[in-house]
Amino acid sequence: MTSMSDSTRALGADDIERFTKQFGANPAYRLAQNAVTSTSLDDVALDRTIVNTMATSMSTVLDDWEATNQKQSGRCWLFAGLNLLRVGAAKKMGVKDFEFSQNYLLYWDKLEKANFWLEAIIETADRDVDDRTVAHLLANPAEDGGQWNMFVALVRKHGLVPKSAMPETHSSSKTGMLNRSIGQLMRRTARDLRQQAANGASVEQLRDHKLDALEVMHRILSIHLGTPPTAVQWQWNDKDKNFHRDDSMTPQEFAEHYAELPVDEYVCIVHDPRDSSEVGRTYTVEYLGNVIDAPPVVYLNVDMSVIRELSMASIRSGEPVWFGCDTGKMSNVERGYWDDALYDYEGVYSLDHGDLGLEKADRLLHHDTLMTHAMLFTGVDVVAGDDGVDVPRRWRVENSWGTDKADKGFWTMNDSWFGEHVFEVAVRRSALPADLQAALDQEPIVLPAWDPMGALAAD
């Protein structure tokens, strides 16, 4: 066995001396050093030819409303879902801008997620605490994130209310302190449940203890987020200044009346090009969810061309598209641009093109990418391809990061970025080709809890 102290494996002084001489002898290295030591790497690497040719106009634009702001929280998936539903609600009310309460769904997501998580702890109580699945659960007891199916589950069970009925609080806009308290409660409860299970407690006894913890969870959420309304008295003035008032409605009735989009008919299709993932197969992720007994989070793996074509068709038919991506790659926040060649990092480091990059499948396999953000496609710029068939050139995106950056909160995505960094969209099942509709009826392959395809449910 080779020892870590083996001198042949150590970084030697002669190696460092050689590296230093090679660096000092190259003017390009020294010039890059001068630039990057005094300026942001992204400012140095930004490709001006990309910036200069990045137009924000689109052949189809749906949005004429104001972008929302999730602030210092991981609620992007909720914002994107509610932004999709508010389009029809605003039209029905005859108003330009309308928002459902994001805080209302956050409250119920946290409570439902706690119940879901504690059930997972009970189910795995016979495993070692350092079992990889148990360790993953314990590392993530209070996440803000979620998936499309989880959004649908919340709307179906708890309904919706207008933002004025449960407005933002300090903790809904800045969830860190709330999540810290929740995390402490959940981990302590997990410890107690595991100890009780080891001492022979029945499942019924464990669930009684779980309910005691959920009562405390309810109290913490109510203190931080407020008490969710059980009825809504809604009145408003439309664009023509006509006054309207609805009778008192439950949140479920409010959702049924104003959220007319048939969210149950939507399915998630993903592009997962790893060797172990098959096109036309369904997948789920172990212990990914929020509402017990709701339909599971299921993905259908398809070619990227299917995601591109269905997204384009949906927008051109007048309907925005909910999607998940890795937003941090090749991104310029101030300008609101995404392009897969936006930064020439290899040029700064005097490397050959592609030396710092991996193919999409390898990025997933080697932990270089995962879904980090959900948003809404609200526009597309379509041109005729070489074969005369319409193809997308750019995409317009409604982000949930406020209105002070990009085009008043709306971003521009070149199609090169779409292919590399978009992973999933929610589309109507009926929009899929017949063979893919049939594929949705398969029993899904279960991916482990830590698989990157479940990462959007993290913060």
C-alpha positions as CSV (number, residue, x, y, z in Angstrom):
1,M,0.0,0.0,0.0
2,T,1.4,3.4,-1.0
3,S,1.6,5.9,1.9
4,M,0.3,9.5,1.5
5,S,3.8,10.6,2.5
6,D,5.4,8.9,-0.4
7,S,7.8,11.5,-1.8
8,T,7.0,10.6,-5.4
9,R,3.4,11.9,-4.8
10,A,4.4,15.1,-3.1
11,L,4.4,18.5,-4.8
12,G,8.1,19.4,-4.8
13,A,9.9,22.7,-4.7
14,D,11.3,22.1,-8.1
15,D,7.8,21.6,-9.5
16,I,6.7,25.0,-8.1
17,E,9.9,26.7,-9.4
18,R,9.2,25.3,-12.9
19,F,5.5,26.5,-12.7
20,T,6.6,29.9,-11.6
21,K,9.2,30.3,-14.3
22,Q,6.8,29.2,-17.0
23,F,4.2,31.7,-15.8
24,G,6.7,34.6,-15.6
25,A,8.0,33.9,-19.1
26,N,4.6,34.3,-20.8
27,P,3.4,37.8,-21.5
28,A,-0.2,36.6,-21.9
29,Y,-0.3,35.1,-18.4
30,R,1.1,38.3,-16.9
31,L,-1.4,40.4,-18.7
32,A,-4.3,38.2,-17.5
33,Q,-2.9,38.5,-14.0
34,N,-2.8,42.3,-14.2
35,A,-6.4,42.3,-15.4
36,V,-8.0,39.8,-13.0
37,T,-6.2,40.9,-9.9
38,S,-7.9,44.3,-10.2
39,T,-11.1,43.4,-12.1
40,S,-13.8,40.8,-11.8
41,L,-13.1,37.7,-13.8
42,D,-16.5,37.9,-15.5
43,D,-15.8,41.5,-16.6
44,V,-12.5,40.4,-18.1
45,A,-13.9,37.3,-19.8
46,L,-17.2,38.8,-21.0
47,D,-17.4,38.3,-24.8
48,R,-18.4,41.7,-26.2
49,T,-19.4,40.3,-29.5
50,I,-22.1,38.2,-27.7
51,V,-23.2,41.3,-25.8
52,N,-23.3,43.5,-28.8
53,T,-25.5,41.0,-30.8
54,M,-27.8,40.1,-27.9
55,A,-31.2,41.6,-28.9
56,T,-34.1,41.5,-26.5
57,S,-36.8,41.7,-29.1
58,M,-38.9,38.6,-29.8
59,S,-41.3,37.5,-32.5
60,T,-43.7,36.4,-29.8
61,V,-44.0,38.1,-26.4
62,L,-46.8,37.3,-24.0
63,D,-45.9,39.3,-20.9
64,D,-47.3,42.8,-20.3
65,W,-47.2,42.5,-16.5
66,E,-44.6,43.3,-13.9
67,A,-42.0,40.8,-12.8
68,T,-42.2,39.5,-9.2
69,N,-39.5,39.2,-6.5
70,Q,-38.8,36.1,-4.4
71,K,-36.1,38.2,-2.5
72,Q,-33.9,36.1,-0.2
73,S,-35.7,32.9,-0.4
74,G,-35.6,29.7,-2.5
75,R,-39.3,29.9,-3.6
76,C,-38.6,30.2,-7.4
77,W,-40.7,27.1,-8.2
78,L,-43.7,28.6,-6.3
79,F,-43.2,32.0,-8.0
80,A,-42.9,30.5,-11.4
81,G,-46.0,28.3,-10.9
82,L,-48.1,31.3,-9.5
83,N,-46.8,33.5,-12.3
84,L,-48.1,31.0,-14.8
85,L,-51.5,30.9,-13.1
86,R,-51.9,34.6,-12.6
87,V,-51.9,35.2,-16.4
88,G,-55.4,33.8,-16.7
89,A,-56.6,35.2,-13.4
90,A,-55.6,38.7,-14.4
91,K,-57.4,38.3,-17.7
92,K,-60.5,37.0,-16.0
93,M,-60.5,40.0,-13.6
94,G,-59.8,42.5,-16.3
95,V,-56.7,43.8,-14.6
96,K,-53.1,44.2,-15.9
97,D,-51.3,43.0,-12.8
98,F,-52.3,40.4,-10.2
99,E,-50.4,38.2,-7.8
100,F,-51.5,35.2,-5.9
101,S,-50.0,35.0,-2.4
102,Q,-46.7,33.3,-2.5
103,N,-46.5,33.4,1.3
104,Y,-49.7,31.4,1.6
105,L,-48.3,28.5,-0.4
106,L,-44.9,28.7,1.4
107,Y,-46.7,28.2,4.7
108,W,-48.5,25.1,3.5
109,D,-45.4,23.7,1.7
110,K,-43.3,24.0,4.9
111,L,-45.9,22.2,7.0
112,E,-46.6,19.5,4.4
113,K,-42.9,19.1,3.7
114,A,-42.3,18.6,7.5
115,N,-44.9,15.8,7.6
116,F,-43.4,14.2,4.5
117,W,-39.9,14.4,5.8
118,L,-40.8,13.0,9.2
119,E,-42.6,10.1,7.6
120,A,-39.3,9.4,5.7
121,I,-37.4,9.5,9.0
122,I,-39.8,6.9,10.5
123,E,-39.5,4.7,7.4
124,T,-35.7,4.7,7.6
125,A,-35.4,4.5,11.4
126,D,-33.9,1.1,11.2
127,R,-30.9,2.3,9.1
128,D,-27.6,3.6,10.5
129,V,-27.5,7.4,11.0
130,D,-24.7,7.6,8.5
131,D,-26.6,5.6,5.8
132,R,-26.4,7.7,2.7
133,T,-30.1,8.2,2.4
134,V,-30.6,9.0,6.1
135,A,-27.6,11.4,5.9
136,H,-29.2,13.1,2.8
137,L,-32.5,13.5,4.7
138,L,-30.8,15.0,7.8
139,A,-28.8,17.4,5.6
140,N,-32.0,18.8,4.1
141,P,-34.9,19.1,6.6
142,A,-36.1,22.7,5.8
143,E,-35.5,23.4,2.1
144,D,-37.4,26.2,0.3
145,G,-37.2,24.5,-3.1
146,G,-39.7,22.2,-4.9
147,Q,-40.9,20.7,-8.2
148,W,-43.8,21.2,-10.5
149,N,-45.8,18.2,-9.2
150,M,-45.2,19.6,-5.6
151,F,-46.7,22.9,-6.7
152,V,-49.7,21.2,-8.2
153,A,-50.2,19.2,-5.0
154,L,-50.3,22.3,-2.9
155,V,-52.8,24.1,-5.1
156,R,-55.1,21.1,-5.2
157,K,-55.1,20.5,-1.4
158,H,-54.8,24.1,-0.1
159,G,-56.1,26.3,-2.9
160,L,-54.9,29.9,-3.5
161,V,-55.5,33.4,-2.1
162,P,-54.7,36.8,-3.5
163,K,-51.5,38.4,-2.2
164,S,-53.4,40.9,-0.2
165,A,-55.1,38.1,1.9
166,M,-51.7,36.8,3.1
167,P,-49.0,39.3,2.2
168,E,-45.2,38.9,2.4
169,T,-43.6,39.0,5.8
170,H,-40.0,39.5,6.8
171,S,-39.5,35.7,7.0
172,S,-41.2,34.8,3.8
173,S,-38.9,37.2,1.9
174,K,-35.8,36.2,3.9
175,T,-36.3,32.6,4.9
176,G,-32.9,31.9,6.5
177,M,-33.9,32.3,10.2
178,L,-37.1,30.5,9.7
179,N,-35.3,27.6,8.1
180,R,-32.8,27.5,10.9
181,S,-35.5,27.1,13.5
182,I,-37.3,24.5,11.4
183,G,-34.1,22.6,10.8
184,Q,-33.3,22.4,14.5
185,L,-36.9,21.2,15.3
186,M,-36.8,18.6,12.6
187,R,-33.4,17.1,13.4
188,R,-34.3,16.9,17.1
189,T,-37.5,15.2,16.3
190,A,-35.6,12.8,14.0
191,R,-33.2,11.9,16.8
192,D,-36.2,11.2,19.1
193,L,-38.1,9.2,16.6
194,R,-35.0,7.1,15.8
195,Q,-34.3,6.5,19.5
196,Q,-37.9,5.6,20.1
197,A,-37.9,3.2,17.2
198,A,-34.7,1.6,18.5
199,N,-36.4,1.1,21.9
200,G,-39.3,-0.8,20.2
201,A,-41.9,2.0,19.8
202,S,-44.7,1.1,17.4
203,V,-45.4,3.1,14.2
204,E,-48.5,4.5,15.8
205,Q,-46.5,5.8,18.8
206,L,-43.9,7.3,16.4
207,R,-46.7,9.1,14.5
208,D,-48.1,10.5,17.7
209,H,-44.7,12.0,18.5
210,K,-44.6,13.3,14.9
211,L,-47.9,15.1,15.4
212,D,-46.6,16.8,18.5
213,A,-43.6,18.1,16.5
214,L,-45.9,19.2,13.7
215,E,-48.0,21.2,16.2
216,V,-44.8,23.1,17.2
217,M,-44.0,23.4,13.5
218,H,-47.4,25.0,12.9
219,R,-46.7,27.4,15.7
220,I,-43.3,28.4,14.3
221,L,-44.7,28.9,10.8
222,S,-47.6,31.0,12.1
223,I,-45.3,33.3,14.1
224,H,-43.0,33.8,11.1
225,L,-45.5,33.8,8.2
226,G,-48.9,34.7,9.7
227,T,-52.0,32.6,9.9
228,P,-53.4,31.4,6.5
229,P,-56.9,32.7,5.8
230,T,-59.7,30.2,5.6
231,A,-61.9,32.5,3.6
232,V,-61.4,35.3,1.1
233,Q,-63.6,38.3,0.5
234,W,-62.2,39.6,-2.8
235,Q,-62.9,43.0,-4.4
236,W,-61.1,45.0,-7.1
237,N,-61.2,47.6,-9.8
238,D,-60.6,46.5,-13.3
239,K,-58.6,48.3,-16.0
240,D,-61.7,50.4,-16.9
241,K,-62.1,51.3,-13.2
242,N,-65.2,49.2,-12.8
243,F,-65.7,47.8,-9.3
244,H,-66.1,44.1,-8.6
245,R,-66.8,42.1,-5.5
246,D,-67.0,38.3,-5.0
247,D,-68.8,36.6,-2.1
248,S,-66.6,34.9,0.5
249,M,-64.8,32.0,-0.9
250,T,-62.5,29.3,0.6
251,P,-59.0,29.2,-0.8
252,Q,-59.9,26.1,-2.7
253,E,-62.9,27.8,-4.3
254,F,-60.8,30.9,-5.1
255,A,-58.3,28.7,-6.9
256,E,-61.0,26.8,-8.8
257,H,-62.6,30.1,-9.8
258,Y,-59.5,32.1,-10.8
259,A,-56.8,29.6,-11.6
260,E,-58.4,28.2,-14.7
261,L,-55.3,26.5,-16.1
262,P,-55.8,22.7,-15.8
263,V,-52.6,22.1,-13.8
264,D,-53.4,18.4,-13.3
265,E,-53.1,17.9,-17.0
266,Y,-49.4,19.1,-17.0
267,V,-46.5,16.7,-16.9
268,C,-42.8,17.3,-16.5
269,I,-40.5,16.3,-19.3
270,V,-36.7,16.4,-18.8
271,H,-33.5,16.2,-20.7
272,D,-31.2,13.8,-18.8
273,P,-28.5,12.6,-21.2
274,R,-26.6,10.4,-18.8
275,D,-25.8,6.9,-20.0
276,S,-28.0,5.4,-17.3
277,S,-31.0,7.4,-18.4
278,E,-33.2,6.3,-21.2
279,V,-35.2,8.5,-23.6
280,G,-38.8,7.6,-23.3
281,R,-38.6,6.3,-19.7
282,T,-40.2,7.8,-16.6
283,Y,-38.2,8.5,-13.5
284,T,-38.9,9.6,-9.9
285,V,-36.6,10.5,-7.1
286,E,-36.8,8.7,-3.7
287,Y,-38.2,10.9,-0.9
288,L,-38.9,13.8,-3.2
289,G,-42.3,15.4,-2.4
290,N,-44.3,17.4,0.0
291,V,-48.0,16.3,0.3
292,I,-48.4,12.8,1.5
293,D,-50.8,10.8,-0.8
294,A,-50.4,13.3,-3.7
295,P,-49.2,11.9,-7.0
296,P,-45.5,11.4,-7.0
297,V,-42.9,13.6,-8.7
298,V,-42.5,11.9,-12.1
299,Y,-40.3,13.0,-15.0
300,L,-40.4,11.7,-18.6
301,N,-37.0,11.8,-20.2
302,V,-37.0,13.1,-23.8
303,D,-34.7,14.5,-26.4
304,M,-33.9,18.2,-26.1
305,S,-35.5,18.8,-29.4
306,V,-38.9,17.8,-27.9
307,I,-38.5,20.2,-25.0
308,R,-37.5,23.0,-27.5
309,E,-40.4,22.3,-29.9
310,L,-43.1,22.0,-27.2
311,S,-41.9,25.1,-25.4
312,M,-42.0,27.1,-28.7
313,A,-45.4,25.8,-29.6
314,S,-46.9,26.6,-26.2
315,I,-45.6,30.2,-26.3
316,R,-46.8,30.8,-29.8
317,S,-50.2,29.5,-28.8
318,G,-50.4,32.1,-26.1
319,E,-49.3,30.1,-23.0
320,P,-46.1,30.7,-21.0
321,V,-44.0,27.7,-19.9
322,W,-42.7,26.7,-16.5
323,F,-39.1,25.4,-16.6
324,G,-36.1,24.4,-14.5
325,C,-32.5,25.1,-15.3
326,D,-29.0,25.7,-13.9
327,T,-29.2,29.5,-13.8
328,G,-25.6,30.2,-12.7
329,K,-23.9,29.0,-15.9
330,M,-22.8,31.7,-18.4
331,S,-25.1,34.3,-16.8
332,N,-24.9,38.0,-16.6
333,V,-27.2,39.3,-13.9
334,E,-27.0,43.0,-14.6
335,R,-27.8,42.7,-18.2
336,G,-30.1,39.7,-17.8
337,Y,-28.4,37.6,-20.5
338,W,-27.7,33.9,-20.8
339,D,-25.5,32.6,-23.7
340,D,-23.4,29.5,-23.7
341,A,-20.4,31.4,-25.0
342,L,-21.0,34.6,-22.9
343,Y,-17.6,34.3,-21.1
344,D,-14.3,33.3,-22.7
345,Y,-12.7,31.9,-19.6
346,E,-10.3,29.7,-21.6
347,G,-9.0,32.9,-23.3
348,V,-8.2,34.5,-20.0
349,Y,-6.3,31.4,-18.9
350,S,-4.6,30.7,-22.3
351,L,-6.4,27.4,-22.7
352,D,-7.8,25.8,-25.8
353,H,-11.5,26.2,-26.3
354,G,-13.5,23.7,-24.3
355,D,-10.7,22.9,-21.9
356,L,-12.8,24.1,-18.9
357,G,-16.0,22.6,-20.1
358,L,-17.8,19.2,-20.0
359,E,-20.7,17.8,-22.0
360,K,-24.1,18.0,-20.4
361,A,-24.1,14.4,-19.4
362,D,-20.6,14.6,-17.8
363,R,-21.6,17.8,-16.0
364,L,-24.4,15.8,-14.3
365,L,-22.3,12.8,-13.6
366,H,-19.4,14.8,-12.2
367,H,-21.4,17.2,-10.0
368,D,-20.8,20.2,-12.2
369,T,-24.4,21.0,-12.8
370,L,-27.9,20.5,-11.4
371,M,-31.3,22.3,-11.5
372,T,-31.0,25.4,-9.4
373,H,-33.8,27.7,-10.5
374,A,-37.3,27.6,-11.9
375,M,-38.8,30.4,-14.1
376,L,-41.3,31.1,-16.8
377,F,-40.8,31.4,-20.6
378,T,-42.9,34.3,-21.8
379,G,-41.5,34.9,-25.3
380,V,-39.6,33.4,-28.1
381,D,-37.9,34.7,-31.2
382,V,-38.5,32.3,-34.1
383,V,-36.7,32.3,-37.5
384,A,-36.7,30.0,-40.5
385,G,-34.0,27.3,-40.3
386,D,-31.9,26.1,-43.2
387,D,-34.6,23.6,-44.1
388,G,-37.3,26.3,-43.9
389,V,-38.7,24.9,-40.6
390,D,-39.2,27.4,-37.8
391,V,-36.6,27.3,-35.1
392,P,-36.1,29.3,-31.9
393,R,-33.2,31.8,-31.8
394,R,-33.8,33.4,-28.4
395,W,-36.1,33.1,-25.4
396,R,-37.7,35.7,-23.1
397,V,-37.8,34.7,-19.4
398,E,-39.8,36.0,-16.5
399,N,-37.5,35.8,-13.6
400,S,-38.6,36.3,-10.0
401,W,-35.6,38.5,-8.9
402,G,-37.4,41.9,-9.0
403,T,-37.5,44.6,-11.7
404,D,-34.2,46.5,-11.1
405,K,-32.1,44.3,-13.4
406,A,-32.3,42.9,-17.0
407,D,-35.3,44.2,-18.9
408,K,-37.3,45.2,-15.8
409,G,-36.9,41.7,-14.5
410,F,-37.3,39.9,-17.9
411,W,-34.2,38.1,-19.1
412,T,-33.0,37.1,-22.6
413,M,-31.7,33.5,-23.2
414,N,-29.9,32.6,-26.5
415,D,-30.9,29.2,-27.7
416,S,-27.4,27.9,-27.3
417,W,-27.9,28.3,-23.6
418,F,-31.3,26.6,-23.7
419,G,-29.8,23.4,-25.1
420,E,-27.0,23.2,-22.5
421,H,-28.6,24.4,-19.3
422,V,-32.3,23.9,-19.4
423,F,-33.4,20.6,-17.9
424,E,-37.1,20.4,-17.6
425,V,-40.4,22.0,-18.6
426,A,-44.1,21.5,-17.6
427,V,-46.3,20.9,-20.6
428,R,-49.8,19.7,-21.3
429,R,-49.9,15.9,-21.6
430,S,-52.0,16.2,-24.8
431,A,-49.2,18.2,-26.5
432,L,-46.9,15.2,-26.4
433,P,-46.6,12.8,-29.3
434,A,-48.7,9.6,-28.9
435,D,-45.8,7.4,-28.1
436,L,-44.6,9.7,-25.3
437,Q,-48.1,10.0,-23.9
438,A,-48.2,6.2,-23.6
439,A,-44.7,6.2,-22.0
440,L,-46.1,8.3,-19.1
441,D,-48.0,5.2,-18.0
442,Q,-44.9,3.2,-17.2
443,E,-43.8,2.5,-13.7
444,P,-41.1,5.1,-13.0
445,I,-37.5,4.1,-12.3
446,V,-36.6,5.3,-8.8
447,L,-33.5,7.4,-8.6
448,P,-31.7,7.8,-5.2
449,A,-32.7,10.7,-3.0
450,W,-29.4,12.6,-3.8
451,D,-29.7,12.4,-7.6
452,P,-29.2,15.8,-9.3
453,M,-32.6,15.5,-11.0
454,G,-34.2,16.2,-7.6
455,A,-32.0,19.2,-6.9
456,L,-34.6,21.9,-7.6
457,A,-36.3,20.9,-4.4
458,A,-33.3,22.2,-2.5
459,D,-32.7,25.9,-1.8
